[in-house]
């Protein structure tokens, strides 16, 4: 059986601050800039809650070391 799976990890290539949006973009196979724009709009609409979620994601998500995916 083939266990081909992907893990959500912070990007080391497409990173602006911590690589969270870059990692999400790589996981979903979409442009990380689009993820950043959506994240910004959601953060503004939620009065900054997106910033807290970003910090939590930066702490929880492991960094991609190139061995997976």
PyMOL Python script that loads the backbone (N, CA, C, O; Angstrom):
from pymol import cmd

cmd.read_pdbstr("""\
ATOM      1  N   UNK A   1       0.832  -1.180   0.000  1.00  0.00           N
ATOM      2  CA  UNK A   1       0.000   0.000   0.000  1.00  0.00           C
ATOM      3  C   UNK A   1       0.878   1.246   0.000  1.00  0.00           C
ATOM      4  O   UNK A   1       1.873   1.306   0.722  1.00  0.00           O
ATOM      5  N   UNK A   2       0.523   2.211  -0.784  1.00  0.00           N
ATOM      6  CA  UNK A   2       1.279   3.453  -0.870  1.00  0.00           C
ATOM      7  C   UNK A   2       0.713   4.471   0.115  1.00  0.00           C
ATOM      8  O   UNK A   2      -0.448   4.868   0.009  1.00  0.00           O
ATOM      9  N   UNK A   3       1.526   4.884   1.058  1.00  0.00           N
ATOM     10  CA  UNK A   3       1.105   5.873   2.050  1.00  0.00           C
ATOM     11  C   UNK A   3       1.700   7.224   1.681  1.00  0.00           C
ATOM     12  O   UNK A   3       2.554   7.753   2.393  1.00  0.00           O
ATOM     13  N   UNK A   4       1.244   7.775   0.569  1.00  0.00           N
ATOM     14  CA  UNK A   4       1.727   9.067   0.096  1.00  0.00           C
ATOM     15  C   UNK A   4       0.890  10.168   0.742  1.00  0.00           C
ATOM     16  O   UNK A   4      -0.290  10.321   0.425  1.00  0.00           O
ATOM     17  N   UNK A   5       1.496  10.931   1.647  1.00  0.00           N
ATOM     18  CA  UNK A   5       0.776  11.997   2.321  1.00  0.00           C
ATOM     19  C   UNK A   5       1.668  13.226   2.452  1.00  0.00           C
ATOM     20  O   UNK A   5       2.892  13.150   2.341  1.00  0.00           O
ATOM     21  N   UNK A   6       1.027  14.337   2.686  1.00  0.00           N
ATOM     22  CA  UNK A   6       1.738  15.596   2.878  1.00  0.00           C
ATOM     23  C   UNK A   6       1.510  16.076   4.297  1.00  0.00           C
ATOM     24  O   UNK A   6       0.472  15.801   4.899  1.00  0.00           O
ATOM     25  N   UNK A   7       2.485  16.795   4.823  1.00  0.00           N
ATOM     26  CA  UNK A   7       2.351  17.381   6.147  1.00  0.00           C
ATOM     27  C   UNK A   7       2.356  18.900   5.996  1.00  0.00           C
ATOM     28  O   UNK A   7       3.067  19.454   5.157  1.00  0.00           O
ATOM     29  N   UNK A   8       1.559  19.550   6.812  1.00  0.00           N
ATOM     30  CA  UNK A   8       1.526  21.007   6.841  1.00  0.00           C
ATOM     31  C   UNK A   8       2.714  21.484   7.650  1.00  0.00           C
ATOM     32  O   UNK A   8       2.800  21.231   8.851  1.00  0.00           O
ATOM     33  N   UNK A   9       3.638  22.182   6.982  1.00  0.00           N
ATOM     34  CA  UNK A   9       4.861  22.654   7.633  1.00  0.00           C
ATOM     35  C   UNK A   9       5.148  24.086   7.209  1.00  0.00           C
ATOM     36  O   UNK A   9       4.746  24.516   6.127  1.00  0.00           O
ATOM     37  N   UNK A  10       5.844  24.819   8.065  1.00  0.00           N
ATOM     38  CA  UNK A  10       6.255  26.177   7.708  1.00  0.00           C
ATOM     39  C   UNK A  10       7.291  26.102   6.595  1.00  0.00           C
ATOM     40  O   UNK A  10       8.156  25.226   6.595  1.00  0.00           O
ATOM     41  N   UNK A  11       7.195  27.014   5.663  1.00  0.00           N
ATOM     42  CA  UNK A  11       8.084  27.016   4.509  1.00  0.00           C
ATOM     43  C   UNK A  11       9.420  27.673   4.857  1.00  0.00           C
ATOM     44  O   UNK A  11       9.475  28.648   5.607  1.00  0.00           O
ATOM     45  N   UNK A  12      10.481  27.120   4.300  1.00  0.00           N
ATOM     46  CA  UNK A  12      11.788  27.761   4.415  1.00  0.00           C
ATOM     47  C   UNK A  12      12.129  28.520   3.138  1.00  0.00           C
ATOM     48  O   UNK A  12      13.069  29.314   3.114  1.00  0.00           O
ATOM     49  N   UNK A  13      11.363  28.273   2.078  1.00  0.00           N
ATOM     50  CA  UNK A  13      11.612  28.913   0.787  1.00  0.00           C
ATOM     51  C   UNK A  13      10.714  30.131   0.601  1.00  0.00           C
ATOM     52  O   UNK A  13      11.199  31.205   0.244  1.00  0.00           O
ATOM     53  N   UNK A  14       9.414  29.978   0.839  1.00  0.00           N
ATOM     54  CA  UNK A  14       8.433  31.055   0.639  1.00  0.00           C
ATOM     55  C   UNK A  14       8.091  31.713   1.963  1.00  0.00           C
ATOM     56  O   UNK A  14       6.939  31.675   2.396  1.00  0.00           O
ATOM     57  N   UNK A  15       9.067  32.308   2.603  1.00  0.00           N
ATOM     58  CA  UNK A  15       8.804  32.895   3.903  1.00  0.00           C
ATOM     59  C   UNK A  15       8.987  34.407   3.850  1.00  0.00           C
ATOM     60  O   UNK A  15       9.919  34.922   3.231  1.00  0.00           O
ATOM     61  N   UNK A  16       8.070  35.099   4.516  1.00  0.00           N
ATOM     62  CA  UNK A  16       8.189  36.540   4.694  1.00  0.00           C
ATOM     63  C   UNK A  16       8.544  36.827   6.157  1.00  0.00           C
ATOM     64  O   UNK A  16       9.498  37.550   6.441  1.00  0.00           O
ATOM     65  N   UNK A  17       7.771  36.255   7.075  1.00  0.00           N
ATOM     66  CA  UNK A  17       8.032  36.444   8.504  1.00  0.00           C
ATOM     67  C   UNK A  17       8.448  35.102   9.109  1.00  0.00           C
ATOM     68  O   UNK A  17       9.618  34.902   9.435  1.00  0.00           O
ATOM     69  N   UNK A  18       7.503  34.198   9.256  1.00  0.00           N
ATOM     70  CA  UNK A  18       7.802  32.883   9.854  1.00  0.00           C
ATOM     71  C   UNK A  18       7.590  31.729   8.887  1.00  0.00           C
ATOM     72  O   UNK A  18       7.973  30.603   9.205  1.00  0.00           O
ATOM     73  N   UNK A  19       7.003  31.955   7.731  1.00  0.00           N
ATOM     74  CA  UNK A  19       6.784  30.902   6.751  1.00  0.00           C
ATOM     75  C   UNK A  19       5.452  30.190   6.870  1.00  0.00           C
ATOM     76  O   UNK A  19       5.243  29.162   6.227  1.00  0.00           O
ATOM     77  N   UNK A  20       4.535  30.724   7.689  1.00  0.00           N
ATOM     78  CA  UNK A  20       3.235  30.076   7.877  1.00  0.00           C
ATOM     79  C   UNK A  20       2.415  30.135   6.595  1.00  0.00           C
ATOM     80  O   UNK A  20       1.936  29.103   6.126  1.00  0.00           O
ATOM     81  N   UNK A  21       2.248  31.302   6.031  1.00  0.00           N
ATOM     82  CA  UNK A  21       1.449  31.438   4.796  1.00  0.00           C
ATOM     83  C   UNK A  21       2.116  30.720   3.629  1.00  0.00           C
ATOM     84  O   UNK A  21       1.432  30.144   2.783  1.00  0.00           O
ATOM     85  N   UNK A  22       3.437  30.751   3.578  1.00  0.00           N
ATOM     86  CA  UNK A  22       4.147  30.016   2.539  1.00  0.00           C
ATOM     87  C   UNK A  22       3.931  28.529   2.660  1.00  0.00           C
ATOM     88  O   UNK A  22       3.773  27.839   1.653  1.00  0.00           O
ATOM     89  N   UNK A  23       3.921  28.022   3.883  1.00  0.00           N
ATOM     90  CA  UNK A  23       3.677  26.602   4.110  1.00  0.00           C
ATOM     91  C   UNK A  23       2.262  26.203   3.745  1.00  0.00           C
ATOM     92  O   UNK A  23       2.040  25.132   3.180  1.00  0.00           O
ATOM     93  N   UNK A  24       1.304  27.060   4.066  1.00  0.00           N
ATOM     94  CA  UNK A  24      -0.090  26.779   3.702  1.00  0.00           C
ATOM     95  C   UNK A  24      -0.238  26.794   2.184  1.00  0.00           C
ATOM     96  O   UNK A  24      -0.926  25.944   1.619  1.00  0.00           O
ATOM     97  N   UNK A  25       0.400  27.749   1.525  1.00  0.00           N
ATOM     98  CA  UNK A  25       0.356  27.814   0.066  1.00  0.00           C
ATOM     99  C   UNK A  25       0.969  26.588  -0.586  1.00  0.00           C
ATOM    100  O   UNK A  25       0.431  26.065  -1.561  1.00  0.00           O
ATOM    101  N   UNK A  26       2.101  26.123  -0.048  1.00  0.00           N
ATOM    102  CA  UNK A  26       2.735  24.921  -0.588  1.00  0.00           C
ATOM    103  C   UNK A  26       1.862  23.695  -0.348  1.00  0.00           C
ATOM    104  O   UNK A  26       1.767  22.828  -1.217  1.00  0.00           O
ATOM    105  N   UNK A  27       1.229  23.611   0.808  1.00  0.00           N
ATOM    106  CA  UNK A  27       0.370  22.474   1.137  1.00  0.00           C
ATOM    107  C   UNK A  27      -0.849  22.413   0.223  1.00  0.00           C
ATOM    108  O   UNK A  27      -1.256  21.332  -0.205  1.00  0.00           O
ATOM    109  N   UNK A  28      -1.432  23.575  -0.076  1.00  0.00           N
ATOM    110  CA  UNK A  28      -2.633  23.634  -0.917  1.00  0.00           C
ATOM    111  C   UNK A  28      -2.321  23.784  -2.402  1.00  0.00           C
ATOM    112  O   UNK A  28      -3.236  23.825  -3.226  1.00  0.00           O
ATOM    113  N   UNK A  29      -1.047  23.864  -2.749  1.00  0.00           N
ATOM    114  CA  UNK A  29      -0.594  24.056  -4.132  1.00  0.00           C
ATOM    115  C   UNK A  29      -1.170  25.323  -4.755  1.00  0.00           C
ATOM    116  O   UNK A  29      -1.613  25.311  -5.904  1.00  0.00           O
ATOM    117  N   UNK A  30      -1.161  26.427  -3.985  1.00  0.00           N
ATOM    118  CA  UNK A  30      -1.571  27.727  -4.508  1.00  0.00           C
ATOM    119  C   UNK A  30      -0.471  28.736  -4.192  1.00  0.00           C
ATOM    120  O   UNK A  30       0.430  28.460  -3.400  1.00  0.00           O
ATOM    121  N   UNK A  31      -0.553  29.880  -4.804  1.00  0.00           N
ATOM    122  CA  UNK A  31       0.448  30.923  -4.625  1.00  0.00           C
ATOM    123  C   UNK A  31       0.422  31.439  -3.182  1.00  0.00           C
ATOM    124  O   UNK A  31      -0.639  31.836  -2.701  1.00  0.00           O
ATOM    125  N   UNK A  32       1.557  31.444  -2.485  1.00  0.00           N
ATOM    126  CA  UNK A  32       1.594  31.936  -1.113  1.00  0.00           C
ATOM    127  C   UNK A  32       1.172  33.407  -0.978  1.00  0.00           C
ATOM    128  O   UNK A  32       0.697  33.813   0.083  1.00  0.00           O
ATOM    129  N   UNK A  33       1.340  34.198  -2.029  1.00  0.00           N
ATOM    130  CA  UNK A  33       0.901  35.593  -1.990  1.00  0.00           C
ATOM    131  C   UNK A  33      -0.607  35.674  -1.850  1.00  0.00           C
ATOM    132  O   UNK A  33      -1.118  36.547  -1.147  1.00  0.00           O
ATOM    133  N   UNK A  34      -1.322  34.782  -2.506  1.00  0.00           N
ATOM    134  CA  UNK A  34      -2.773  34.729  -2.378  1.00  0.00           C
ATOM    135  C   UNK A  34      -3.171  34.372  -0.947  1.00  0.00           C
ATOM    136  O   UNK A  34      -4.118  34.944  -0.405  1.00  0.00           O
ATOM    137  N   UNK A  35      -2.459  33.437  -0.337  1.00  0.00           N
ATOM    138  CA  UNK A  35      -2.731  33.061   1.053  1.00  0.00           C
ATOM    139  C   UNK A  35      -2.480  34.257   1.970  1.00  0.00           C
ATOM    140  O   UNK A  35      -3.252  34.505   2.896  1.00  0.00           O
ATOM    141  N   UNK A  36      -1.406  34.995   1.713  1.00  0.00           N
ATOM    142  CA  UNK A  36      -1.091  36.175   2.539  1.00  0.00           C
ATOM    143  C   UNK A  36      -2.182  37.239   2.427  1.00  0.00           C
ATOM    144  O   UNK A  36      -2.565  37.847   3.426  1.00  0.00           O
ATOM    145  N   UNK A  37      -2.680  37.460   1.216  1.00  0.00           N
ATOM    146  CA  UNK A  37      -3.743  38.451   1.028  1.00  0.00           C
ATOM    147  C   UNK A  37      -5.037  38.018   1.719  1.00  0.00           C
ATOM    148  O   UNK A  37      -5.702  38.834   2.357  1.00  0.00           O
ATOM    149  N   UNK A  38      -5.388  36.759   1.596  1.00  0.00           N
ATOM    150  CA  UNK A  38      -6.594  36.253   2.269  1.00  0.00           C
ATOM    151  C   UNK A  38      -6.425  36.356   3.780  1.00  0.00           C
ATOM    152  O   UNK A  38      -7.355  36.748   4.485  1.00  0.00           O
ATOM    153  N   UNK A  39      -5.231  36.003   4.283  1.00  0.00           N
ATOM    154  CA  UNK A  39      -4.968  36.081   5.723  1.00  0.00           C
ATOM    155  C   UNK A  39      -5.071  37.530   6.204  1.00  0.00           C
ATOM    156  O   UNK A  39      -5.612  37.789   7.279  1.00  0.00           O
ATOM    157  N   UNK A  40      -4.558  38.465   5.421  1.00  0.00           N
ATOM    158  CA  UNK A  40      -4.625  39.876   5.789  1.00  0.00           C
ATOM    159  C   UNK A  40      -6.066  40.366   5.837  1.00  0.00           C
ATOM    160  O   UNK A  40      -6.456  41.055   6.779  1.00  0.00           O
ATOM    161  N   UNK A  41      -6.851  40.017   4.836  1.00  0.00           N
ATOM    162  CA  UNK A  41      -8.257  40.432   4.815  1.00  0.00           C
ATOM    163  C   UNK A  41      -9.031  39.836   5.987  1.00  0.00           C
ATOM    164  O   UNK A  41      -9.844  40.520   6.608  1.00  0.00           O
ATOM    165  N   UNK A  42      -8.782  38.578   6.286  1.00  0.00           N
ATOM    166  CA  UNK A  42      -9.458  37.946   7.429  1.00  0.00           C
ATOM    167  C   UNK A  42      -9.010  38.566   8.748  1.00  0.00           C
ATOM    168  O   UNK A  42      -9.813  38.705   9.670  1.00  0.00           O
ATOM    169  N   UNK A  43      -7.754  38.933   8.844  1.00  0.00           N
ATOM    170  CA  UNK A  43      -7.252  39.571  10.066  1.00  0.00           C
ATOM    171  C   UNK A  43      -7.876  40.937  10.275  1.00  0.00           C
ATOM    172  O   UNK A  43      -8.238  41.299  11.394  1.00  0.00           O
ATOM    173  N   UNK A  44      -8.001  41.690   9.202  1.00  0.00           N
ATOM    174  CA  UNK A  44      -8.625  43.009   9.309  1.00  0.00           C
ATOM    175  C   UNK A  44     -10.104  42.900   9.642  1.00  0.00           C
ATOM    176  O   UNK A  44     -10.632  43.702  10.411  1.00  0.00           O
ATOM    177  N   UNK A  45     -10.772  41.912   9.064  1.00  0.00           N
ATOM    178  CA  UNK A  45     -12.198  41.744   9.310  1.00  0.00           C
ATOM    179  C   UNK A  45     -12.484  41.242  10.726  1.00  0.00           C
ATOM    180  O   UNK A  45     -13.570  41.465  11.262  1.00  0.00           O
ATOM    181  N   UNK A  46     -11.503  40.564  11.329  1.00  0.00           N
ATOM    182  CA  UNK A  46     -11.719  40.015  12.671  1.00  0.00           C
ATOM    183  C   UNK A  46     -11.040  40.845  13.754  1.00  0.00           C
ATOM    184  O   UNK A  46     -10.807  40.355  14.859  1.00  0.00           O
ATOM    185  N   UNK A  47     -10.725  42.088  13.445  1.00  0.00           N
ATOM    186  CA  UNK A  47     -10.109  43.023  14.402  1.00  0.00           C
ATOM    187  C   UNK A  47      -8.801  42.499  14.982  1.00  0.00           C
ATOM    188  O   UNK A  47      -8.520  42.713  16.161  1.00  0.00           O
ATOM    189  N   UNK A  48      -8.006  41.823  14.175  1.00  0.00           N
ATOM    190  CA  UNK A  48      -6.681  41.400  14.607  1.00  0.00           C
ATOM    191  C   UNK A  48      -6.573  40.004  15.165  1.00  0.00           C
ATOM    192  O   UNK A  48      -5.486  39.598  15.578  1.00  0.00           O
ATOM    193  N   UNK A  49      -7.647  39.256  15.192  1.00  0.00           N
ATOM    194  CA  UNK A  49      -7.584  37.883  15.689  1.00  0.00           C
ATOM    195  C   UNK A  49      -6.670  37.028  14.815  1.00  0.00           C
ATOM    196  O   UNK A  49      -6.056  36.078  15.301  1.00  0.00           O
ATOM    197  N   UNK A  50      -6.579  37.357  13.544  1.00  0.00           N
ATOM    198  CA  UNK A  50      -5.699  36.622  12.633  1.00  0.00           C
ATOM    199  C   UNK A  50      -4.243  36.709  13.040  1.00  0.00           C
ATOM    200  O   UNK A  50      -3.481  35.778  12.782  1.00  0.00           O
ATOM    201  N   UNK A  51      -3.834  37.805  13.669  1.00  0.00           N
ATOM    202  CA  UNK A  51      -2.460  37.947  14.150  1.00  0.00           C
ATOM    203  C   UNK A  51      -2.173  36.945  15.257  1.00  0.00           C
ATOM    204  O   UNK A  51      -1.098  36.346  15.296  1.00  0.00           O
ATOM    205  N   UNK A  52      -3.124  36.764  16.150  1.00  0.00           N
ATOM    206  CA  UNK A  52      -2.969  35.781  17.230  1.00  0.00           C
ATOM    207  C   UNK A  52      -2.912  34.372  16.653  1.00  0.00           C
ATOM    208  O   UNK A  52      -2.099  33.551  17.078  1.00  0.00           O
ATOM    209  N   UNK A  53      -3.776  34.097  15.685  1.00  0.00           N
ATOM    210  CA  UNK A  53      -3.792  32.778  15.044  1.00  0.00           C
ATOM    211  C   UNK A  53      -2.475  32.537  14.306  1.00  0.00           C
ATOM    212  O   UNK A  53      -1.967  31.415  14.309  1.00  0.00           O
ATOM    213  N   UNK A  54      -1.916  33.570  13.674  1.00  0.00           N
ATOM    214  CA  UNK A  54      -0.641  33.450  12.969  1.00  0.00           C
ATOM    215  C   UNK A  54       0.474  33.101  13.951  1.00  0.00           C
ATOM    216  O   UNK A  54       1.295  32.228  13.668  1.00  0.00           O
ATOM    217  N   UNK A  55       0.511  33.764  15.082  1.00  0.00           N
ATOM    218  CA  UNK A  55       1.549  33.503  16.081  1.00  0.00           C
ATOM    219  C   UNK A  55       1.429  32.080  16.611  1.00  0.00           C
ATOM    220  O   UNK A  55       2.435  31.388  16.764  1.00  0.00           O
ATOM    221  N   UNK A  56       0.208  31.642  16.891  1.00  0.00           N
ATOM    222  CA  UNK A  56      -0.001  30.267  17.361  1.00  0.00           C
ATOM    223  C   UNK A  56       0.439  29.268  16.290  1.00  0.00           C
ATOM    224  O   UNK A  56       1.084  28.266  16.599  1.00  0.00           O
ATOM    225  N   UNK A  57       0.090  29.542  15.041  1.00  0.00           N
ATOM    226  CA  UNK A  57       0.486  28.642  13.950  1.00  0.00           C
ATOM    227  C   UNK A  57       2.004  28.609  13.791  1.00  0.00           C
ATOM    228  O   UNK A  57       2.569  27.553  13.503  1.00  0.00           O
ATOM    229  N   UNK A  58       2.670  29.744  13.972  1.00  0.00           N
ATOM    230  CA  UNK A  58       4.124  29.790  13.861  1.00  0.00           C
ATOM    231  C   UNK A  58       4.794  28.974  14.956  1.00  0.00           C
ATOM    232  O   UNK A  58       5.872  28.416  14.749  1.00  0.00           O
ATOM    233  N   UNK A  59       4.164  28.903  16.110  1.00  0.00           N
ATOM    234  CA  UNK A  59       4.720  28.123  17.212  1.00  0.00           C
ATOM    235  C   UNK A  59       4.425  26.634  17.036  1.00  0.00           C
ATOM    236  O   UNK A  59       5.280  25.796  17.324  1.00  0.00           O
ATOM    237  N   UNK A  60       3.224  26.301  16.567  1.00  0.00           N
ATOM    238  CA  UNK A  60       2.795  24.906  16.490  1.00  0.00           C
ATOM    239  C   UNK A  60       3.334  24.187  15.246  1.00  0.00           C
ATOM    240  O   UNK A  60       3.759  23.035  15.334  1.00  0.00           O
ATOM    241  N   UNK A  61       3.320  24.856  14.098  1.00  0.00           N
ATOM    242  CA  UNK A  61       3.719  24.199  12.848  1.00  0.00           C
ATOM    243  C   UNK A  61       5.232  23.935  12.840  1.00  0.00           C
ATOM    244  O   UNK A  61       6.017  24.837  13.131  1.00  0.00           O
ATOM    245  N   UNK A  62       5.643  22.706  12.510  1.00  0.00           N
ATOM    246  CA  UNK A  62       7.085  22.435  12.410  1.00  0.00           C
ATOM    247  C   UNK A  62       7.651  23.083  11.150  1.00  0.00           C
ATOM    248  O   UNK A  62       6.926  23.321  10.184  1.00  0.00           O
ATOM    249  N   UNK A  63       8.943  23.363  11.171  1.00  0.00           N
ATOM    250  CA  UNK A  63       9.595  23.956  10.010  1.00  0.00           C
ATOM    251  C   UNK A  63      10.015  22.856   9.045  1.00  0.00           C
ATOM    252  O   UNK A  63      10.498  21.802   9.459  1.00  0.00           O
ATOM    253  N   UNK A  64       9.826  23.112   7.756  1.00  0.00           N
ATOM    254  CA  UNK A  64      10.177  22.148   6.728  1.00  0.00           C
ATOM    255  C   UNK A  64      11.689  22.080   6.615  1.00  0.00           C
ATOM    256  O   UNK A  64      12.341  23.080   6.314  1.00  0.00           O
ATOM    257  N   UNK A  65      12.248  20.896   6.856  1.00  0.00           N
ATOM    258  CA  UNK A  65      13.691  20.723   6.739  1.00  0.00           C
ATOM    259  C   UNK A  65      14.100  20.091   5.409  1.00  0.00           C
ATOM    260  O   UNK A  65      15.274  19.795   5.185  1.00  0.00           O
ATOM    261  N   UNK A  66      13.121  19.890   4.538  1.00  0.00           N
ATOM    262  CA  UNK A  66      13.397  19.349   3.210  1.00  0.00           C
ATOM    263  C   UNK A  66      13.299  17.845   3.114  1.00  0.00           C
ATOM    264  O   UNK A  66      13.417  17.295   2.019  1.00  0.00           O
ATOM    265  N   UNK A  67      13.083  17.148   4.240  1.00  0.00           N
ATOM    266  CA  UNK A  67      13.039  15.701   4.193  1.00  0.00           C
ATOM    267  C   UNK A  67      11.656  15.150   3.858  1.00  0.00           C
ATOM    268  O   UNK A  67      11.544  14.009   3.408  1.00  0.00           O
ATOM    269  N   UNK A  68      10.600  15.937   4.067  1.00  0.00           N
ATOM    270  CA  UNK A  68       9.229  15.489   3.804  1.00  0.00           C
ATOM    271  C   UNK A  68       8.639  16.346   2.708  1.00  0.00           C
ATOM    272  O   UNK A  68       8.792  17.567   2.726  1.00  0.00           O
ATOM    273  N   UNK A  69       7.961  15.718   1.744  1.00  0.00           N
ATOM    274  CA  UNK A  69       7.235  16.440   0.697  1.00  0.00           C
ATOM    275  C   UNK A  69       8.149  17.023  -0.256  1.00  0.00           C
ATOM    276  O   UNK A  69       7.716  17.670  -1.210  1.00  0.00           O
TER     277      UNK A  69
END
""", "prot")
cmd.dss("prot")
cmd.show_as("cartoon", "prot")
cmd.util.cbc("prot")
cmd.orient("prot")
